[in-house]
Amino acid sequence: MTIADEISFRSDVTVELVRASASDADVIFAARVSTAGEQSLEDVDADAARSSGLVNYLMRDRHGSPFEHNSMTFFVRAPIFVWREHMRHRIASYNEESGRYRQLEPVFYVPNRDRPVVQVGKTGAYEFLPGSPEQYDLIETDMREACAAAYLSYQRMLDAGIAREVARMVLPVSIYSSAYVTLNARSLMNFLSLRRKVEGSHFPSYPQREIEMVAERYEEEWARLMPITHAAFVKNGRVAP
């Protein structure tokens, strides 16, 4: 098998919940310490369903700190251009694989034909529309050829004894990288408010589709872990407290 045969292309992302300490009760005991002091210890295992009104009040009036006493860690595998946007959110902890210490795998992102690819309108007031069959053909052909050529160059440099940190410079941002991402519910709400386009949001957002794919998977897992908090977030216009 040649190197060219090993090169693969994807049009999705991987998002897996690795571990979590996150429940709606975490919000309740954190909030109640302000009025109950040490007696709030009795609320550590509170019945969150009976306190959904409190969670909604905190969300509605943007009392944000009670939503920080929890933690979720995700394993994410996505193209590097997604990571550039993701790491703009300086409210999470990241540990990413290193192209200095390991050879990067030949896996590249190519959008499928469901992805809108034609930009119409001015910056700040534009939309993306589906492309023509010819445009999708061009995307697939040119992206695959460019990625394959870049990876072959990368491999040639490695074989010639050139350091990984130098050889990687030839690779495109469509190559996949993986990282662990740890954040709390408040941080996640901030991320979701900006990286998902959802009807009913008080502040509409227009994220790039590929980072929205990551956000969708985050929200699925978070909604399962903290359903009352998630429902309050949605009810109050998806505004991070």
N, C-alpha and C positions, 0 to 999 in steps of 0.2 A: 504493500500500500504506500502510495506517495503522500507527501505533505498536502498536496492539493486535494487528495481524497479525504483527508482528515478534517478539512475546513468545513464548518457547518454554519447554517444560518437559521435564525429564530425570529419570530415576530411577537414574542411574549416576554414576560418577566417572571421571576420566581420570588415569591414572598411567603416565608414560613414563620409562624410564631414559634420561637424557641422556648421561651419561658415567660411567665407573667405572674406578678403579684398585683392584681387589679380587680377591684369589685366596687359596686356602688356603696357598700358599707364604708369603704375607705373615705369617701367624700363626707359621709355623715359624721363620723367621729371627729374628723379634722375640723369640720365646721362648728360642732357643738362645744369644742374646748373653749371657744371664745366666751361662752355664757355659762358653761358648766364646770370649767376647770378640770380637776382630777376626776370628777364624776363622769366626765366624758369617756373614761375608760370602760364604762358599762356599755358604751355604744360601739365598741370595736367590732362586735359581731351582730350589729343591729339588723333588724328586718328592714331592708332597704325599701321594700314595697310600701311599708307603712310611712315612710319618710320621703316619698317621691315628691311631695309638695315642697319640701326643703331643697331638694336637688334642683327643682325647677326654679325656685326663688333665687338660688345662688347663680344659676345660669342666666336668668332673665336680668338680674341686677348686676351681673358681671363681677361677682365676688370670686375671683379666680383661684386663689391659693388652695382652697380645699380640694381642688381637682389635681393637685400635684403630688399627693401622697399615695402614689401607686407607680408601677413600673411594668413596661412591656419591652421585650427584646425580640427583634425580628432578624432573620437571615434573608438578605435581599440580593438577588443576582439580576443585574440590569446593565444596559449599555452605559459607557462612560459619560455620554452627553446627558443622560438622566442623572447620574451622580453629581454632575456640575450644578444642576438645578437643586437637587436634593440637599446638598451640603450648604446651600445658601441659607438653609434653616438652621441657625446656630442655637437651637434649642433641643438638640439631641446629641447623644454620644455615638461616635462612629469608630469602627475599626475595619479598615478595608485591606483586601489582599494587595500585596506589593509587587509591582513589576520590576523592582530592584532585586528582590530576593527569590522570585520564582519565574519560570517561563510562563507567559500568559497563554491560555488555551485559545485555539483558533475558532472561536465562536463569535459570530457577528450578527448584528440586528439589521434586518431588512423589513420594512413595513409591508403588511399584507394589503390586499386590494380592498379591504373594508376601511382602510385609513384614508380620510380626506387629505389631499395633497396639493390642492390649488388654493392659494391665498387671494381673497378678493376684498378690496376696501383698503382704507388707510390704517396705519398703526394706531392701535387703541380702539378701532371701530371696524375690525375686519372679521371675516369668517373664513372657514376652510370648507372647500367643496370637493366632492369626488373627482378624480382625474379621468381622463379618457383611457381606453385600453392601450393606446400607444404610449401614453405617459407612464402607466404602470409597467409596461414592458421595458421602457427605458430605465426606470428606477431599479427594477430587478436585475437587468443585464449589467448596467454600469456599476451599481453598488457591489454586486457579487464579484465582478471582475476586479474592481479597485481593491476590495478587501482581500481577495485571494493574492493579488500581486503584492500588496503591502505585507501580508504575512510571510510570503515567500522571501521577500527582502529581509524581514525580521529574522527568519530562520537562517538565511545565508550569513548574516552578520554574527549571529550566535555561533554558528559553525566555524566562523573565522576567528573566534576567540574574542569578539567584541563584547564588552560588558552589557549585561541585561538592561541596565539603566540608560545606556546609550542606544542599544538596538530598538528598544521600545518606542523611541521617538518617531519611528516611521509608521506606527500603527494609527489607524483612524479612531475617532471617538465612538464609532459604532461597535467597537469590540466590547465584550461583556466583562464586567468586574463584579466582585461580590464583597459584601460587608455585613457586619452586625450593626444594627441600629437600635439604640435603647432610648426610650422616651416615656414621658408620663401622659396622662389624658389631656391635660391642658396644652402641652406642646403639640400633641397629635391633633387637637381641635384647630390649633393655629394652622398646622400643615393642611388639614382637610379643607379649611375655609378658603385656602388659596389654590389648592391643587385638585379640586373637583368642581366641575360645572354641574350644578344641581338646581333644578327649578325650586323656587321658594327661598333661595338664599337672599338675605338682606343685601349683601354685597356680591353681585355676580362676579365670577372669576372665569378666566378663559385659559386654562392650563394647556400646555403641550400634552398631546394624547398619551405619550409614553410614560410621563410621570403620573398622569392621572390613573394609569393602569396600576401603578404601585399604590396610590392612594386608595383605590377601590378595595384592594386586598387588605390594607391596614384597617379600613373602616369595617369590613366584614368581621374581622377578628375582634376589634374593639367593641362592636355592637353586641357580640356574643358574650364578652367578658363583663361589660358594664351597660346592660340594656336600658336601665333607667336614665343614666347619665347621657347615653347616646340619644334617647328619645327627647330629652330636654334640649339637647344641642340642636336637633332637627326642628323641634317646636319653636325655638327662639331664633330661627332664621339662620342657623349654622354660623353664628358669630362666636368666635373664641372668647371666653371670659377673661 
